[in-house]
Amino acid sequence: MAAVLLAASSVSAAEWHRWRGPDANGISTEKVEPWAAAGPKVLWKAEVGLGFSSIAVANGRAYTMGYHTGADVVTCLDVSNGKVIWEHFSPGLKMENVYEGGPNATPTVDGDTVFTFRRRGNAYALDAKTGKLIWEVDLARQLKTKMPEWGFSSSPFIEGDILILNLGSAGVGLNKKTGAVVWKSGPDASGYATPVPFDFQGKHFVALFASQGLVALDPKTGTVAWRHPWRTQDDINAADPVIIGDTLLLSSGDNRGGSALQLTDGAPKVRWENKNLRAQFTPPLVLGGFIFGLDGNAGERATLRCIELATGEVKWTGPPVGTGGIIAANNRLLVLSDKGELILCDATPAAYKPLARAQILDGKCWTNPALNAGRLYARNARGTLVCLQLQPAKD
């Protein structure tokens, strides 16, 4: 699986060049050590606009999205000092709906191009060095696709020459060089998750969490191999599926819970299903046969939780952290709470024991951080982005 993922992009394997990092699973191979009581060193801060877009890092630059008055903005920053290299403005709407609004998708860097997706259904490609527009397509209007309640949120996934987005009944595939539609699905409202690649029995697929279930499809043609029904309140399937060998993990909030599916020649079989992990929109991680994720229900503050992948049984429940972000490095978890506290702990089923904590942001923090070359990038809803030095960068 890793070989397939790495081949899909021309960006260095070490770069956090897309949503959930180099292997699209939120896990880094970098080493992270506990920091001093004063907290990690702050290298710089920047203002990038209202929103929940995470950060992509490639070739010495960091990319994210935000909303300024009347415009969706892609911002490119110099990772050495946080200075703006370029900004690309497109007419946009704040789209407040229970939360503050602004863009949800994270840019994807592929070679010399940055791809991203706006909440009203516009996909576009920009020159990574200059920010010049290469192409833009209003997919929702062109394909007459219904917009989900909280707007399109899928981050772009690149598979060879195909750009895949969670739009429509079962996704859409575009020619990444031109934006032309290569394949499409029905006009129903989409889910909110980002497509995830996986291999099974010598065949390559993309798992797409649609509004009413999981779909496995051929990334080149969009042909659906199988479907697994998964209904949620308000059709909110937002946390990416996680694939580990022949097991596929699903989880949704609104008291829906999670399930481990056994991949087969056809539709998968349910190994277990319960309410021990209710991931609203932050995908869980799987390390060493255990799931680490944020479990919460409507009206409750989510808690950090460890669950055995084989059985679905809870091993431990940590503190309330809210609907924040979670990534991993060197078998350690980096958890960003919804109130801006960064927590480092070992990814072990034995017990929850924090190794270090630091308040790095204020305000609402629902966005997954990014890690690249020893630097952690995190942001809050109003658009304050902070870059922290977790360890000296290696040559």
PLY file of the C-alpha trace (Angstrom):
ply
format ascii 1.0
element vertex 395
property float x
property float y
property float z
element edge 394
property int vertex1
property int vertex2
end_header
0.00 0.00 0.00
2.79 2.45 0.91
4.48 1.89 -2.45
1.28 2.73 -4.27
0.76 5.88 -2.24
4.29 7.12 -2.80
4.11 6.50 -6.52
0.98 8.62 -6.74
2.87 11.85 -6.16
6.11 13.38 -7.37
6.61 15.18 -4.04
9.21 13.77 -1.65
7.92 11.02 0.63
8.95 13.01 3.70
6.76 15.98 2.79
3.32 16.49 4.33
2.05 17.52 0.91
-1.65 16.73 1.37
-4.43 16.08 3.88
-3.22 13.53 6.46
0.34 13.50 5.22
2.53 11.48 2.88
0.66 8.18 3.26
-2.79 9.75 3.69
-3.16 8.14 7.13
-2.06 10.88 9.54
1.14 9.01 10.45
4.67 10.38 10.07
7.99 8.52 10.29
9.62 11.50 11.98
10.88 11.37 15.57
9.16 13.55 18.14
10.55 14.07 21.63
8.85 15.66 24.67
9.37 19.40 24.90
10.29 21.49 27.92
7.68 22.86 30.31
7.75 26.20 28.50
6.44 24.48 25.38
7.82 24.05 21.85
9.63 26.99 20.31
7.34 29.19 18.20
9.11 29.90 14.91
6.46 32.16 13.43
2.76 32.97 13.20
0.64 34.05 10.24
-2.97 35.04 9.55
-4.57 33.00 6.75
-8.29 33.75 7.03
-11.37 32.11 8.51
-11.76 28.37 7.94
-10.85 24.80 8.78
-8.43 23.91 5.98
-5.34 22.07 7.20
-1.82 22.70 5.91
0.12 21.08 3.07
3.91 21.43 3.12
6.20 20.87 0.12
9.44 22.28 -1.24
9.91 24.83 1.54
6.40 26.20 1.30
3.21 25.79 3.31
-0.24 26.03 1.72
-3.68 26.47 3.28
-7.07 28.08 2.61
-9.11 30.73 4.38
-11.94 33.18 3.89
-11.48 36.94 3.79
-14.29 39.38 3.09
-16.03 38.10 -0.03
-13.23 35.75 -1.10
-11.80 32.26 -0.63
-8.02 32.62 -0.44
-5.25 30.08 -0.98
-2.15 31.28 0.86
1.42 30.14 0.17
3.91 30.80 2.98
7.67 30.50 3.29
8.23 27.80 5.93
11.44 29.48 7.14
9.77 32.69 8.31
6.01 32.53 7.65
6.06 35.35 5.10
3.45 35.29 2.35
4.91 34.26 -1.01
1.61 34.54 -2.86
-2.16 34.57 -2.34
-4.87 33.53 -4.77
-8.31 35.12 -4.30
-11.58 33.69 -5.67
-15.01 35.20 -5.04
-16.54 33.21 -2.20
-19.09 33.04 0.60
-18.51 32.54 4.31
-21.29 29.90 4.41
-21.96 29.99 8.14
-24.01 26.99 9.26
-23.86 26.19 12.99
-20.12 26.90 12.89
-18.17 29.95 11.68
-17.79 28.96 8.02
-14.91 29.30 5.60
-13.16 26.61 3.51
-12.90 23.03 4.78
-10.67 21.34 2.19
-6.88 21.12 2.44
-4.74 21.89 -0.64
-2.82 19.05 -2.28
0.62 19.65 -3.80
1.51 17.46 -6.75
4.77 18.37 -8.47
4.58 22.03 -9.49
0.81 22.28 -9.00
-1.48 22.96 -6.04
-5.01 21.58 -6.24
-7.88 22.53 -3.98
-11.66 22.50 -3.64
-14.12 25.15 -2.50
-17.25 24.53 -0.46
-19.61 25.46 -3.29
-18.08 22.88 -5.63
-15.30 24.68 -7.50
-12.11 22.70 -8.11
-9.00 24.48 -9.25
-5.30 24.11 -9.98
-2.65 26.74 -9.26
1.02 27.04 -10.08
2.75 26.09 -6.82
5.53 28.66 -7.29
3.53 31.68 -8.41
-0.12 31.04 -7.52
-1.15 31.61 -11.13
-4.46 29.96 -12.01
-4.01 26.98 -14.35
-7.66 25.93 -14.50
-10.89 26.17 -12.50
-14.09 24.14 -12.91
-17.46 24.77 -11.25
-18.20 21.07 -10.87
-21.43 21.38 -8.90
-22.97 23.56 -11.60
-21.48 21.65 -14.54
-22.60 18.25 -13.26
-25.81 19.55 -11.64
-24.75 17.96 -8.37
-26.55 18.62 -5.09
-24.42 20.32 -2.45
-24.34 18.65 0.98
-25.73 20.58 3.95
-22.33 21.94 5.08
-20.77 22.37 1.65
-18.18 20.30 -0.17
-15.29 19.40 2.11
-13.25 16.74 0.31
-9.54 17.44 -0.07
-8.20 16.56 -3.53
-6.65 13.11 -3.98
-4.27 12.56 -6.91
-4.04 9.12 -8.52
-1.65 9.28 -11.48
-3.21 11.78 -13.89
-6.60 11.69 -12.17
-7.79 14.15 -9.51
-10.50 12.52 -7.37
-12.99 14.46 -5.24
-15.91 13.46 -3.04
-18.64 15.09 -5.13
-21.83 13.40 -6.22
-23.16 9.96 -5.33
-19.78 8.24 -5.64
-17.15 10.84 -6.47
-15.79 12.47 -9.60
-12.50 12.07 -11.45
-10.84 14.94 -13.36
-7.88 15.20 -15.67
-5.45 16.91 -13.31
-3.78 18.84 -16.16
-6.95 20.34 -17.64
-9.79 19.90 -15.14
-11.84 17.99 -17.71
-14.21 15.40 -16.25
-12.89 11.87 -16.84
-15.63 10.08 -14.92
-18.56 11.07 -12.73
-21.28 9.58 -10.55
-24.88 10.49 -9.81
-26.08 13.98 -8.76
-26.93 13.15 -5.13
-25.26 15.06 -2.29
-21.81 13.74 -1.35
-20.18 12.81 1.93
-17.53 15.06 3.48
-14.53 12.72 3.69
-11.47 12.62 1.44
-10.87 9.58 -0.85
-8.40 7.00 0.49
-6.45 4.50 -1.69
-6.01 0.80 -0.90
-4.95 -2.48 -2.52
-6.65 -5.84 -2.14
-5.81 -9.11 -3.90
-3.71 -7.41 -6.55
-6.30 -4.76 -7.39
-6.14 -1.05 -6.65
-9.13 0.86 -5.31
-10.17 4.14 -3.73
-12.44 4.08 -0.67
-14.89 6.96 -0.73
-17.19 7.71 2.22
-20.34 8.84 0.42
-23.35 10.39 2.13
-25.11 7.08 2.75
-22.29 4.55 2.80
-18.82 3.46 1.81
-17.98 2.96 -1.86
-14.95 1.15 -3.32
-14.19 2.24 -6.85
-11.63 2.02 -9.64
-9.77 5.37 -9.54
-9.18 5.36 -13.30
-12.78 4.81 -14.38
-14.95 5.44 -11.34
-16.46 1.96 -11.70
-17.95 0.89 -8.36
-16.63 -2.48 -7.12
-18.87 -2.63 -4.04
-20.88 -0.58 -1.58
-21.37 -0.85 2.17
-24.39 1.01 3.61
-23.67 3.43 6.47
-26.42 5.89 7.37
-25.90 8.74 9.80
-27.95 11.59 11.12
-28.02 14.37 8.50
-25.85 12.13 6.24
-22.65 13.30 7.93
-19.99 10.80 6.88
-16.95 13.00 7.37
-14.06 11.04 8.93
-11.96 9.29 6.29
-12.06 5.47 6.30
-8.85 3.80 7.50
-7.45 0.69 5.78
-5.03 -1.67 7.52
-4.25 -4.80 5.50
-7.58 -6.54 4.87
-9.45 -4.51 7.50
-11.33 -1.30 6.81
-12.35 0.96 9.69
-15.36 3.29 9.55
-16.42 5.79 12.18
-19.00 8.58 12.34
-20.35 10.97 14.94
-23.93 11.80 15.97
-23.92 8.62 18.08
-23.46 6.38 15.02
-20.23 4.71 16.19
-17.64 2.65 14.36
-17.19 -0.64 12.55
-14.33 -2.86 11.37
-15.00 -4.46 8.00
-13.28 -7.54 6.62
-12.40 -7.08 2.95
-13.51 -9.94 0.66
-13.84 -10.63 -3.08
-17.12 -8.72 -2.99
-18.76 -6.49 -0.43
-16.96 -6.53 2.94
-18.18 -8.42 5.99
-18.74 -6.78 9.37
-16.24 -7.97 12.01
-17.65 -5.74 14.73
-19.80 -2.65 15.09
-20.42 -0.58 18.23
-20.53 2.96 19.61
-17.07 2.96 21.21
-15.65 5.37 18.64
-17.84 8.17 17.30
-15.50 10.29 15.17
-17.37 13.41 14.06
-14.93 14.46 11.36
-11.38 13.83 12.61
-10.22 10.45 11.24
-8.75 8.01 13.78
-5.27 6.49 13.57
-4.31 2.81 13.70
-0.95 1.87 15.19
0.23 -1.58 16.30
-3.24 -3.11 16.07
-4.93 -0.37 18.10
-7.18 2.53 17.16
-6.54 6.00 18.58
-9.27 8.52 17.97
-11.59 11.21 19.33
-14.89 9.80 20.57
-17.79 12.16 21.08
-21.52 12.65 20.78
-23.69 15.67 20.09
-23.58 18.02 23.07
-20.57 16.26 24.61
-16.89 17.16 24.46
-15.04 14.35 22.70
-12.46 12.29 24.59
-9.23 10.70 23.40
-9.72 6.93 23.27
-7.77 3.74 22.53
-9.65 0.75 21.08
-8.46 -2.70 20.06
-8.81 -3.06 16.29
-9.48 -6.81 16.39
-12.39 -6.62 18.85
-13.59 -3.03 19.08
-13.09 -3.09 22.85
-12.03 0.06 24.70
-8.54 -0.17 26.24
-8.54 3.29 27.81
-10.32 6.62 27.69
-8.27 9.77 28.07
-9.24 13.34 28.86
-11.82 15.48 27.06
-10.09 17.16 24.12
-13.09 18.02 21.97
-13.32 17.72 18.21
-9.73 18.67 17.57
-6.95 17.04 15.55
-4.81 13.94 15.93
-1.71 12.75 14.07
1.14 10.39 14.97
4.92 10.31 14.71
7.39 7.69 15.89
4.61 5.73 17.64
3.57 8.82 19.56
0.34 10.79 19.31
0.17 14.53 18.75
-3.29 15.67 19.80
-4.54 19.22 19.31
-7.55 19.92 21.51
-10.46 22.03 20.31
-9.19 24.75 22.67
-5.65 24.82 21.28
-3.75 22.61 23.72
-1.11 20.34 22.15
-0.62 16.97 23.88
2.12 14.42 23.24
1.60 10.85 24.47
2.73 7.33 23.60
0.52 5.31 21.25
0.18 2.38 23.64
-2.86 0.36 24.77
-1.45 0.16 28.32
-2.70 3.51 29.56
-3.03 7.18 28.71
-0.02 9.07 30.03
0.87 12.49 28.59
4.57 13.12 27.94
4.23 16.86 27.30
1.53 19.52 26.99
1.48 23.10 25.76
-1.12 25.76 24.98
-0.22 26.75 21.41
-3.39 28.49 20.16
-6.57 30.06 21.45
-10.05 30.00 19.97
-11.67 27.03 18.22
-9.22 24.44 16.86
-11.01 21.78 14.80
-8.26 21.34 12.22
-5.71 18.54 12.01
-2.11 19.77 12.37
0.65 18.93 9.88
4.19 17.74 10.59
7.19 18.18 8.32
10.95 18.31 8.98
10.49 18.67 12.73
8.02 21.52 12.40
4.40 21.32 13.47
1.86 23.54 11.70
-1.47 24.19 13.44
-4.27 26.72 13.08
-7.50 27.89 14.64
-10.84 28.70 13.04
-10.29 32.43 12.71
-7.08 31.81 10.76
-4.12 32.15 13.12
-1.51 29.66 11.93
1.46 28.79 14.15
4.67 26.97 13.21
6.45 25.18 16.08
9.91 23.62 16.25
9.45 20.15 17.75
13.02 19.04 17.04
15.99 20.21 14.96
15.40 19.50 11.29
17.70 16.88 9.82
19.84 17.61 6.79
0 1
1 2
2 3
3 4
4 5
5 6
6 7
7 8
8 9
9 10
10 11
11 12
12 13
13 14
14 15
15 16
16 17
17 18
18 19
19 20
20 21
21 22
22 23
23 24
24 25
25 26
26 27
27 28
28 29
29 30
30 31
31 32
32 33
33 34
34 35
35 36
36 37
37 38
38 39
39 40
40 41
41 42
42 43
43 44
44 45
45 46
46 47
47 48
48 49
49 50
50 51
51 52
52 53
53 54
54 55
55 56
56 57
57 58
58 59
59 60
60 61
61 62
62 63
63 64
64 65
65 66
66 67
67 68
68 69
69 70
70 71
71 72
72 73
73 74
74 75
75 76
76 77
77 78
78 79
79 80
80 81
81 82
82 83
83 84
84 85
85 86
86 87
87 88
88 89
89 90
90 91
91 92
92 93
93 94
94 95
95 96
96 97
97 98
98 99
99 100
100 101
101 102
102 103
103 104
104 105
105 106
106 107
107 108
108 109
109 110
110 111
111 112
112 113
113 114
114 115
115 116
116 117
117 118
118 119
119 120
120 121
121 122
122 123
123 124
124 125
125 126
126 127
127 128
128 129
129 130
130 131
131 132
132 133
133 134
134 135
135 136
136 137
137 138
138 139
139 140
140 141
141 142
142 143
143 144
144 145
145 146
146 147
147 148
148 149
149 150
150 151
151 152
152 153
153 154
154 155
155 156
156 157
157 158
158 159
159 160
160 161
161 162
162 163
163 164
164 165
165 166
166 167
167 168
168 169
169 170
170 171
171 172
172 173
173 174
174 175
175 176
176 177
177 178
178 179
179 180
180 181
181 182
182 183
183 184
184 185
185 186
186 187
187 188
188 189
189 190
190 191
191 192
192 193
193 194
194 195
195 196
196 197
197 198
198 199
199 200
200 201
201 202
202 203
203 204
204 205
205 206
206 207
207 208
208 209
209 210
210 211
211 212
212 213
213 214
214 215
215 216
216 217
217 218
218 219
219 220
220 221
221 222
222 223
223 224
224 225
225 226
226 227
227 228
228 229
229 230
230 231
231 232
232 233
233 234
234 235
235 236
236 237
237 238
238 239
239 240
240 241
241 242
242 243
243 244
244 245
245 246
246 247
247 248
248 249
249 250
250 251
251 252
252 253
253 254
254 255
255 256
256 257
257 258
258 259
259 260
260 261
261 262
262 263
263 264
264 265
265 266
266 267
267 268
268 269
269 270
270 271
271 272
272 273
273 274
274 275
275 276
276 277
277 278
278 279
279 280
280 281
281 282
282 283
283 284
284 285
285 286
286 287
287 288
288 289
289 290
290 291
291 292
292 293
293 294
294 295
295 296
296 297
297 298
298 299
299 300
300 301
301 302
302 303
303 304
304 305
305 306
306 307
307 308
308 309
309 310
310 311
311 312
312 313
313 314
314 315
315 316
316 317
317 318
318 319
319 320
320 321
321 322
322 323
323 324
324 325
325 326
326 327
327 328
328 329
329 330
330 331
331 332
332 333
333 334
334 335
335 336
336 337
337 338
338 339
339 340
340 341
341 342
342 343
343 344
344 345
345 346
346 347
347 348
348 349
349 350
350 351
351 352
352 353
353 354
354 355
355 356
356 357
357 358
358 359
359 360
360 361
361 362
362 363
363 364
364 365
365 366
366 367
367 368
368 369
369 370
370 371
371 372
372 373
373 374
374 375
375 376
376 377
377 378
378 379
379 380
380 381
381 382
382 383
383 384
384 385
385 386
386 387
387 388
388 389
389 390
390 391
391 392
392 393
393 394
